[in-house]
Amino acid sequence: MTSPAAIRAGFEELRYICSAQAATTVYLAYQLQKPVLVEGPPGVGKTELAKTLAQYLSLPLIRLQCYEGLDESKALYEWKYGKQLLYTQVLKEQLGELLKGVHGLAESVQRLHEFGDVFYSEEFLEPRPLLKAMRADDGALLLIDEIDKADQEFESLLLEMLSDYQLSVPEIGTVRARHTPLVILTSNSTREISDALKRRCLHLYIPFPDAALENRIVRAQVPEVADSLRSQLVGFVQAVRELDLKKPPAVSESIDWARALLLLHAHALDAALVRETLNVLLKFEDDIQAVAENLQTLLGRAQAATR
């Protein structure tokens, strides 16, 4: 983590091609110990950025996948109720022995207080991703994926952690991070993230890449594809994204398409090949039909990309 340039070079060795802005944001987040909120359309590499960063720093990746209804029992901790019930059963069986020689209720209560209150203690605590990240001895990369799918109430739960790197467990107290984790939050921008959460994070927006960057990404991920075919593929995808589609093809789908073309031993794009494989690139039939109607124009753009 000596410079943004070193990060870009390190990521490239791990076959993740990122922009200078992304590398600079990661560098600053590491140095300032600030979380990063990464926004952008699905499939542009937001989650892969976190995975690659964890690999680059040799940190364990702890992932929290967000969804509607996510609460602290799934994100922070819950109690091991089964073990607590067993403990209660054992306590009942031992109660006579423990209270031997005791007279009256007050004396019995006093005797019980002499024993530690372990019912709500670390021994019965089941840590979930947020708490695991705080208790990691050698640090961790915490990925809070698709935060926009969680309820706004869940964002409030994160504020204390992202501000002071500590969490409150009512029965135990405040849990402070043993080693400040690196935190990456991703959002597909399906809803607005609260200002309070944004203030605690560095912000990074990853758009669809331009042709030059996408060419490098596909080459890094599928190096077996010939240069001319890759340039055609990228030129075609770039042109398709200019159409009014329900879901424009993401980078991940460009990579899938390149792998599919490689399996089919393709050397160049033609109308028949594109029609047969459009379902790899597009996920809605209406989008496939729209592209098919403009196929010759789009292929012309793809051919022009190789000149």
C-alpha positions in Angstrom: 0.0 0.0 0.0 2.8 2.4 -0.9 1.0 4.3 -3.6 -2.1 4.2 -5.9 0.3 3.1 -8.7 1.5 0.2 -6.7 -2.1 -0.8 -6.0 -3.0 -0.7 -9.7 0.1 -2.8 -10.5 -0.7 -5.3 -7.7 -4.3 -5.6 -8.8 -3.3 -6.2 -12.4 -1.1 -9.1 -11.2 -4.3 -10.5 -9.7 -6.1 -9.9 -13.0 -8.2 -7.1 -11.7 -8.0 -4.0 -13.9 -9.1 -0.8 -12.2 -9.1 2.9 -12.9 -6.6 5.4 -11.4 -9.5 6.9 -9.4 -10.4 3.5 -7.9 -6.8 2.8 -6.9 -6.5 6.2 -5.3 -9.7 5.7 -3.3 -8.5 2.4 -2.0 -5.1 3.9 -1.1 -6.7 6.7 0.8 -9.2 4.4 2.6 -6.3 2.3 3.8 -4.2 5.2 5.0 -7.1 7.1 6.6 -8.9 4.0 7.9 -12.1 5.0 6.3 -14.8 2.8 4.8 -15.5 3.0 1.1 -19.0 3.1 -0.4 -18.7 1.8 -4.0 -21.7 2.6 -6.2 -22.4 1.7 -9.8 -24.5 -0.5 -12.1 -24.5 -4.3 -11.4 -21.6 -6.2 -12.9 -19.0 -3.5 -13.1 -16.6 -5.2 -10.5 -17.6 -3.6 -7.2 -17.6 -6.9 -5.3 -14.5 -8.1 -7.2 -12.8 -4.9 -6.0 -13.3 -6.0 -2.4 -12.2 -9.6 -3.1 -9.1 -8.5 -4.9 -8.2 -6.0 -2.2 -8.5 -8.8 0.5 -6.3 -11.0 -1.7 -3.8 -8.2 -2.3 -3.4 -7.5 1.4 -3.7 -11.2 2.4 -6.6 -10.4 4.7 -9.5 -12.7 5.4 -12.7 -11.6 3.6 -15.8 -11.5 5.8 -18.9 -10.9 3.7 -22.3 -9.7 4.7 -24.8 -10.0 1.9 -27.6 -7.5 2.5 -31.3 -8.2 1.9 -34.6 -6.7 2.9 -35.4 -7.6 6.5 -31.7 -8.1 7.5 -31.4 -7.5 11.3 -28.7 -7.5 13.9 -29.2 -11.2 14.7 -28.0 -12.1 11.2 -25.5 -9.2 10.9 -24.1 -8.7 14.4 -24.7 -11.6 16.8 -27.2 -14.0 18.2 -27.3 -16.2 21.3 -26.8 -19.9 21.1 -30.2 -20.8 22.5 -29.7 -24.5 22.3 -26.7 -24.4 24.5 -28.4 -21.9 26.9 -31.3 -24.4 27.3 -28.8 -27.2 28.0 -27.1 -25.0 30.6 -30.4 -24.3 32.2 -31.1 -28.0 32.4 -27.7 -28.7 34.0 -28.3 -25.8 36.4 -31.6 -27.3 37.5 -30.0 -30.7 38.2 -27.3 -29.1 40.2 -29.5 -26.7 42.1 -30.1 -28.9 45.1 -26.4 -29.4 45.6 -25.7 -25.6 45.1 -28.3 -24.6 47.7 -27.4 -27.2 50.3 -27.5 -25.7 53.8 -29.2 -22.6 52.6 -32.4 -21.3 54.4 -35.0 -19.0 53.0 -35.5 -17.3 49.6 -33.2 -14.3 50.3 -30.3 -16.6 51.3 -30.9 -18.8 48.2 -30.8 -15.7 45.9 -27.6 -14.6 47.6 -26.0 -18.0 47.0 -27.0 -17.9 43.4 -25.4 -14.5 43.0 -22.1 -15.9 44.1 -21.9 -17.8 40.9 -21.0 -16.0 37.7 -23.8 -15.0 35.3 -22.7 -16.9 32.3 -26.1 -17.2 30.6 -25.5 -14.1 28.6 -21.7 -14.3 28.2 -19.2 -14.8 25.5 -19.5 -18.5 25.9 -23.0 -18.4 24.5 -22.4 -15.7 21.9 -22.6 -16.6 18.2 -20.8 -13.8 16.2 -22.1 -12.8 12.8 -20.1 -11.0 10.1 -19.9 -7.5 11.7 -18.8 -8.9 15.1 -16.4 -11.3 13.4 -14.7 -8.5 11.6 -14.3 -6.5 14.9 -12.8 -9.5 16.7 -10.4 -10.5 14.0 -7.0 -10.6 15.6 -5.0 -9.8 12.5 -7.5 -7.6 10.7 -10.0 -8.4 8.0 -11.7 -7.0 5.0 -15.4 -6.6 5.7 -17.5 -6.6 2.6 -21.1 -5.2 3.2 -22.5 -6.2 -0.2 -25.5 -4.5 -1.8 -26.3 -2.2 1.2 -29.1 -0.6 -0.9 -31.1 -3.9 -0.5 -31.2 -3.6 3.3 -33.7 -1.4 5.2 -32.7 2.1 6.3 -33.0 0.9 9.9 -30.0 -1.4 9.2 -28.0 1.6 8.1 -28.4 3.1 11.6 -26.9 -0.1 13.0 -23.8 0.5 11.0 -23.2 4.1 12.0 -21.6 3.4 15.3 -19.3 0.8 13.8 -18.2 2.9 10.9 -17.5 5.9 13.0 -15.6 4.4 16.0 -15.1 0.8 14.9 -17.0 -0.4 17.9 -20.3 -2.1 18.5 -22.7 -2.3 21.4 -23.9 -5.6 22.7 -26.4 -4.8 25.5 -25.7 -7.9 27.6 -21.9 -7.6 27.4 -21.1 -4.0 26.7 -19.1 -2.2 24.0 -16.9 -4.4 21.7 -14.0 -2.4 20.2 -12.1 -3.6 17.1 -9.0 -5.5 18.0 -7.6 -4.4 14.6 -9.4 -1.8 12.5 -11.0 -3.7 9.6 -11.0 -2.4 6.1 -14.6 -1.9 5.1 -16.1 -1.9 1.6 -19.8 -1.3 1.1 -21.3 -1.8 -2.3 -24.6 -0.4 -3.7 -26.3 -0.9 -7.1 -28.1 2.5 -6.4 -31.6 0.9 -6.3 -32.3 3.5 -3.5 -30.6 6.5 -2.0 -28.1 5.8 0.8 -28.6 8.0 3.8 -26.5 11.1 4.2 -25.3 9.9 7.6 -23.8 6.7 6.1 -22.3 8.6 3.2 -20.6 11.0 5.5 -18.7 8.2 7.2 -17.4 6.8 3.9 -15.2 7.7 1.0 -17.3 7.5 -2.1 -16.4 5.7 -5.4 -18.6 5.4 -8.4 -17.6 2.7 -10.9 -19.4 3.3 -14.3 -19.3 1.0 -17.3 -15.7 1.2 -18.6 -14.7 2.8 -21.8 -13.6 0.6 -24.7 -9.9 0.8 -23.8 -10.4 -0.2 -20.2 -12.9 -2.9 -21.0 -10.5 -4.3 -23.6 -7.8 -4.6 -20.9 -10.3 -6.2 -18.5 -11.4 -8.9 -20.9 -7.8 -9.5 -21.9 -6.8 -10.0 -18.2 -9.7 -12.4 -17.6 -9.8 -14.3 -20.8 -6.3 -14.0 -22.3 -6.8 -16.8 -24.8 -9.1 -14.7 -26.9 -7.4 -13.3 -30.0 -6.8 -9.5 -30.0 -9.0 -8.9 -33.1 -12.0 -10.9 -31.7 -11.7 -9.1 -28.4 -11.7 -5.7 -30.0 -14.8 -6.7 -32.0 -16.5 -8.0 -28.9 -15.8 -4.9 -26.9 -16.8 -2.6 -29.8 -20.1 -4.5 -30.1 -20.8 -4.4 -26.3 -20.0 -0.7 -26.2 -22.5 0.0 -29.1 -25.2 -2.2 -27.4 -25.0 -0.2 -24.3 -26.1 2.9 -26.2 -29.4 1.2 -27.0 -32.4 1.7 -24.7 -32.4 -1.6 -22.9 -33.9 -3.0 -19.7 -30.5 -4.2 -18.7 -27.4 -3.2 -20.6 -24.6 -5.8 -20.6 -22.2 -5.5 -17.7 -18.5 -6.2 -17.7 -19.1 -9.6 -16.2 -21.3 -10.5 -19.1 -18.6 -9.3 -21.6 -16.3 -11.7 -19.9 -18.8 -14.5 -20.0 -19.4 -13.8 -23.7 -15.7 -13.9 -24.4 -15.4 -17.3 -22.7 -18.4 -18.6 -24.7 -16.9 -17.4 -28.0 -13.7 -19.1 -27.0 -15.5 -22.4 -26.4 -17.2 -22.1 -29.8 -13.7 -21.6 -31.4 -14.9 -18.3 -32.9 -12.4 -16.1 -34.7 -14.6 -13.2 -35.7 -18.1 -11.9 -35.0 -20.8 -12.5 -37.6 -24.5 -12.2 -37.6 -25.2 -15.9 -37.1 -22.8 -16.3 -34.2 -24.1 -13.2 -32.4 -27.7 -14.3 -32.7 -26.8 -17.7 -31.3 -25.0 -16.3 -28.3 -26.9 -13.1 -27.5 -28.5 -14.9 -24.5 -25.1 -14.9 -22.8 -24.8 -11.2 -23.1 -28.4 -10.1 -22.5 -30.9 -11.3 -19.9 -34.2 -10.1 -21.2 -35.9 -11.3 -24.4 -37.0 -7.8 -25.3 -33.4 -6.7 -25.1 -32.4 -9.6 -27.4 -35.0 -8.6 -29.9 -33.9 -5.0 -29.8 -30.3 -5.9 -30.5 -31.3 -8.4 -33.2 -33.2 -5.6 -35.0 -30.1 -3.4 -35.1 -27.6 -6.2 -35.6 -26.0 -5.1 -38.9 -25.4 -1.6 -37.5 -23.9 -2.9 -34.3 -21.7 -5.4 -36.2 -20.5 -2.4 -38.3 -19.5 -0.6 -35.1 -17.7 -3.8 -33.9 -15.8 -4.1 -37.2 -14.8 -0.4 -37.0 -13.4 -1.0 -33.6 -10.7 -3.2 -35.1 -9.4 -0.7 -37.6 
